[in-house]
Every structure is written in C-alpha cells, then in structure tokens.
Amino acid sequence: MECLPFYEKEKRLDRSFPFIVWDSEKPGFWFPFHWHPQVEIVYILKGSFDAVVNGKLEEGDQGDIFVVDSGLIHSYSNPSSAACARIFQFGLEIFSENLADMYEPETSPLFRRKSIVSSRDAIHGRLETLLEGIFEEYQRRQAGRRLAIISKLYELSLIFLRELPAEKDAGSMKRNNNHERLERIFTFLENNFDDPDLSLEMAAEKNCLNKFYFSRYLKEQTGRSFFEHLSRIRLHQAERRLAETDLPVIDIAYMCGFNSLATFNRIFKTYTGTTPSAYRAGKELRSSNRRLP
C-alpha cells in the first residue's frame, strides 16, 4: 500500500511498551494534517499555536494541553517561531485490561471528550503534574520506569473518565470514517501543490466532487478552507527548502507553487510573521550557535 502523506509512520513505538515522549521546537511549528493510531497529548512549554483536531480549530497558549485520540486527523501551526511543545504518544494497547470503560458504546470515547485543556479547567493542574511526572520517569530510566509511566497514564485516564461527561458522539465517529476520501484529497494536494494553476475547481474535479460540496467538506474535516490548506502545504514545503538548501528564494517560491515572489513574500509573512529571507537568516544563525563549543 502506498505510504500516504498524512499517515504518520515516522516514530515506531516498541510493541512491548508503546510509549514515547519528546520535545519539539520547529521553526514555525508546522505539522501538516496527519493521523496515527496512537493517542497524542501535546503540552505547550512556551509560545502558542493553533491545532485542528477532527475538524475543530483550537487556539493554545503556554501551559495548555491538547488531547488527540487514536485515528483523528489533526494539524498544528504557529505564526511565530517561538513555540515549543512536549509531545506524548502511546498506543491504547499499553492498557492491559479490557477498554470497555474507555470506549462505551454510542458515547464519546475517553480521549475525544475534550481536545484542549486550558489552565482555567479544573483538571488542568492534575494533568500537568501527571505529565511532568511521566516525563521525569521517561528521562531517568530507573528500575520500574514502565510501571510508573503506565500507572500515571491510568490515573490520567481516570480523570478523563470520571470528570468529563460522556456525550453522544455519532457525528465524531462518522467523521472518523472519512479517511479513505481524505487520503485521496490530501494525496492529490501533496502531489500537485507545486502547480501555480491549482484551483478549487481543479481539485474538486480530480476528486470527482462538486466544487461547493468539496469546499464545504474540506472545511468540515480540517477546519480550514481549500486555499488555507493549500497555502500551508506550500509554506511547509518552502520552510523546509529555506532551512535545508541554498536555493534562491525566488526559485523556492516557484518550486512551491507561488506565481510570483511578491505573493510568496506576502503569504509567508502573513502566516509566519517574518519574510522568507529573514526566516532563512534566523535558521542559519541558530544552526551556527549550536555548532559553537
């Protein structure tokens, strides 16, 4: 089966202990739309960024906690370069016993009941303490580390189970069954983002959909319009080329589907708060500083 661009396969978790945590500080903090079978919890260490989880756009600030259930399509983006987050991923198989309590029939699954926990929420302090404890156990690698992490994950799950209401979730479950169609759409956009003539009409036609339905469907599933989604794909590709190559900015602009340097500069600054040239200069400076003894 073809490796789909929005199905994340980069981090393979140990089958005997399907858990991982790492700190991510990416310039622009852009993670395009993707999904994976693991539950993901993102704790914002500094800065702020937006997240789209199952078609719903949320704004997160320092200290906020994003919760993404298994299989949900999501993305992260930040207009500045100052964001840093701690990312926890774990497979549900880490819980050894039956998951009936977590996934009751016809009610919202445990990790879909709240996509963002802010400092204003009553459960925030306890979740924050548990996540800090999990991270410390993971880093120390002492005897009993796995047992300690699993114990804290159980405690975290119990907070969600007992203190967040289990609402009817037929709509959410229905949206989660749309992966096949979204695979086709995302694959098409990833394969054709460099075409400056790519339009809503063309994308809809290639996916055998009415352009009005296509536009509404994409908005419902991702929280963003066709133009916003295409722009972010192009900018993500441009950001990578600016950081990893010495190609002239104007060449990168055309390679990523922008029809002029002025358009590229304007859209890049709108989404990131800086120009492509300034972004590249900042990246080179950070790399140079890391090489200093």
WOTA-V750622 format. One line per field, one symbol per residue. ss: DSSP state (@ for helix, = for strand, . for the rest). phi: phi as a letter, one per 30 degrees, with the letter a starting at -180 (. if undefined). psi: psi as a letter, one per 40 degrees, with the letter a starting at -180 (. if undefined). Layout:
ss: ???
phi: ???
psi: ???
//
This chain:
ss: ......=......=..=.======......=====...========.======..======...====.....====......=======.@@@...............@@@...==......@@@@@@@@@@@@@@@@@....@@@@@@@@@@@@@@@@@@@......@@@@@@@@@@@@@@@@@@@@@@@.......@@@@@@@....@@@@@@@@@@@@...@@@@@@@@@@@@@@@@@@@....@@@@@@@.....@@@@@@@@@@@@...@@@@@@@@@@@@@@@@..
phi: .ddddccdbdccddddadbabacbbceihcbdeabadddbbccddaiaacbcbhicdbcccejdbcbbdeiddaababdcccdbbcccbaddddddceceddbdeibdeeccdadbccdddddeedddddddddddddddhdeiedddddeddddddddddcccdccdbdddddddccedddeddddddddbddddcdbeddddddchbddddedddddddcibdeddddddddddddeddddcbcdeedddeddcjddadddedddddedcibdeddddddddddddddddd
psi: hihidehhedhhihdeggiiiihhghhefhhihiiieiihhhhhdiaiiiihhfehhihiiheihihhihehhiiiiheieeihihhhhiieedhdihfdddgiheihideedhehhieeidedddddddddddddddddfiheddddddddddddddddddehigihfddddddeeeddddddddddddeedeheehidddddddefihdddddddddddeeiiddddddddddddddddddeieiidddddddeeheidddddddddddeeiidddddddddddddddei.
//
